[in-house]
C-alpha cells in the first residue's frame, strides 16, 4: 500500500484528470470538498503534482491548512468507485 500511495502523490495532475477525482479533507471541521483538477492545472500549469497541491490546500470553512488529500478512482465513465488513497 505504501508504494501505491507514494506513486499516486507524485503523479502530475494532468495524469489524474481523466480517471480520478481529488478531494480536500479538513479533519478539524469535518469538511470534504472536491477539487477542480482542470482549474488547478489551468491556473498553475501542467507540471503540478498532487504533493504540491496537498501542501497548498486550505479549508474554506475554518481557514486552516489541511494536508489531507483523497485520490478517488472514478473510471472512464466518471462514477466514483470509492478507492481512496491517503498519505
N, C-alpha and C positions, 0 to 999 in steps of 0.2 A: 504494500500500500504506500509506503514512503516514497519509493521510486516514482510511482504514478503521480503523487502529489507534487513532488519536485518538478517533474516534467511539465505538468499542467500549468504551474505558476510561472514557468519560464517561457511559455508559449506566447507568441505575438497575438495581439487581439484580432488581427486580420485572419489568423488561422482558426479562431474560435467562432467567428461571426456567423457562419453557415449552419453549424450544428450544435452550438452551445449558447447558454444564457448565463450572464453574470448577475449575482445578487450581492449587494452590500448588506451586512447584518450588524446591527447595533445591539450588543449584548446588554448594555446599560438600560436602554429604554425598550428593548424587545421589539425593535422595528426591523423589517426587512423590505428592501426595495430593489426592483430590477434596474440594472444599469443599462443604458442605451449604448451598446458597443459601437454601433455605426457613428453616433455623435461624438463619442470619445475619440475614435480614430480620426474623424474629420477635424477635430479641434487640436489633437496632439500629435498626429502623424502615424504612419503605418508601422513604425518601429516600436511602439509602446507594447509592453508585455504586462501580464497580469500582476506580476510582482510590483511593478512601478505604480500601477493603478491602486493596488492594495495599500501602498504607503500614503496615498493621497485621499482616500475616501473619508468623508466626514458626514456624520448623521445630520440630516436637515432638521430633525426634531429637537435634539438635545445639543447639537453643535459639537459633539465630541468626535475625535478621530476613532475610527474602528478599522482594525486590520483584518477583520473577518470578511472574506470574500468567498462566496459559494459559486462553484462552477457546475452548472446543471446541463447534462446532455439533453438536448431537445430533439435530436434526429433531423433528418431531411424534411420531415413533414411538419416540424415546428411544435410538436406536442411534447411537453416536458416529461421525461421518463422518471425523474426523481433520483438520479445518480448525483450525489453531492460530494464534492471534493473540498476539503478544507485543510489548512495547514495547522 
